[in-house]
Amino acid sequence: MNAPFPHRYRVELDRAGAIDARLSLPGRPSIATAAPPEFDGLPDVWGPEHLLLGAIAACYHATLTAIARAAHVPLLDLHEEVEGTLDKTKDGPRFTSIVLRVRAGFGAADVARGAALLEKAKRACIVSGSLNVPVALEADVRIPGSAAA
């Protein structure tokens, strides 16, 4: 059962070194973070830009899983790739486009319903829906083990 709204979330950050930090939340593993190399940061830790794209992927996964479960449509496999373009705008650097590429596997009897669920999950994803940049969905629905997979 879902908790009543509003939901509140909190993450803590502590500086760990000269340019890196750790995101933490009690009871969960911490995450090393820093600016990405494009901004003179570290190449081996998660940057805020990657964390944003990761949040889109994780939210879409959770949303699709819940929607498929509620529709009684087994999601047999899933691969996501999220790509964002950061560019200069009149307001400074901003993501100007984000594309969510999804390859999802459903049983032969559920392919059409599965495709509709992918679109429904995109509309219902809290993270991408909260952004100022639209997130485009490129969906590839497959039957696992078929010649198209």
N, C-alpha and C positions, 0 to 999 in steps of 0.2 A: 504494500500500500504506500502511495506517495505521501510525503510529509506535506502539511498545509503550507500555503504561501503566506508571506514572502519567505524565500530561502535566502540565507546569507552565507557568503563564502569568504574565507580569509586565508591569505598566504603570507608568509614572512620571508624577508630577504635579509641576509647578513653578508656583508662584504667579506670575502675570503682571502683575497690577495690584492695585488696592485690594480687589476682591472676586472677581476672575476668575483663572483658572489655565489651564494647557495640559496636556492629557494627551499623553504621547508614548510611542513605542516605536521603537527604532532601525529605520530603513529604511521607515517608514510616515509618512504625513502626521500632524501633530499635530492635536489637536481642542481648540478653545476650550471651556471649561466654567465654569459659575458656578451659583449657586443660581437657580432660576427666579423670575420676577417675584412669584409668590405668596409667596415668602420674601424679598422685597426684593432680589432678584437682577437679573440682566440678561435682557432679552427677546430678545436677538439671538444667544445662544449656547446650546449644549446643556447642559441641567441634568442632574443625576444621575437624576432621575425619568424624563426623556426618554431618557437613555442606557440605562436599564434596559429600557424598553419597546422601544427600538431593538435591544437585545441579544436580546430575545425574538423580534422579527421576523427579525433576521439569522440566528439559530439555527434558527428554523423553516424559513426558506428553504433554508439549507444542508442541513438534515436531509431535507426533502421532496425536494430535488434529488437527493440521494444515494439515497434510497429509490426514487424513480421510475426513476432510472437503473438500479438493481439489478434492478427488476421489469420493465425494458424497456417502460415506459409513458411515452411522450413527454409532458412537461409543456409545453404550448404557450404558455401565458401565466399570469401570477400577479400578483395585487394583494393586499397585506395591509394591514390597519389594526389597530393595537393600541391599546386604550383602557384606562387604569387609573384607578381611583378611590382617592384618598388621603384618609383620614379619621382622626379622632381615635379612639384605642383606649385601653384601660387601660394599655397599654405605650407610649403616645405615638403620634405620627402613623405610620400604616402603610398600605400598599396593602391595601384590603379586597376588591377585586375587580379582575380583569384579564380582558378579552375580546379574543381574537384573531379578527378577521374576515378570512376568506380567500375570494377569488374566484379559482378556478383553472380553466384551460382545458385540456381533453383532447379527443382525437379521439372521434368518435361511438362507436367500438367500445370505447373505454377509459373511458367516463364512470363506470360502476359501480366498476371497479377503481380509478379515480382518487379517488373518494369514500373508499374504504377506505384508500388511501395517505395521504390528508389526516389521517385519524384516527390511523394508525400513526405519522406524523411528529409529531403532537401528543404522543403517548405517549413518543416517543424523543427529543424535544427536550431537550438537556442543561440549557439555561438555565432554561426554565420548570419543568422537573422538579426543579430545585434550590431553588425558591422555597417560602416558607411559605404563600403565597396561591395557591389553585388558578387555573389559566388556563383559561377556558372557550373552546371553539372553536365559531364560527359559520361553517359552510362553505357555499359556493355553487359547485357544480361546473357548468361550462358547456362548450358546444362553441363555440369562437371563430367569430365570423361568423354564428352562428345568431340567430334572432329573439329568443331569451332573453338574449343577451349584451348 
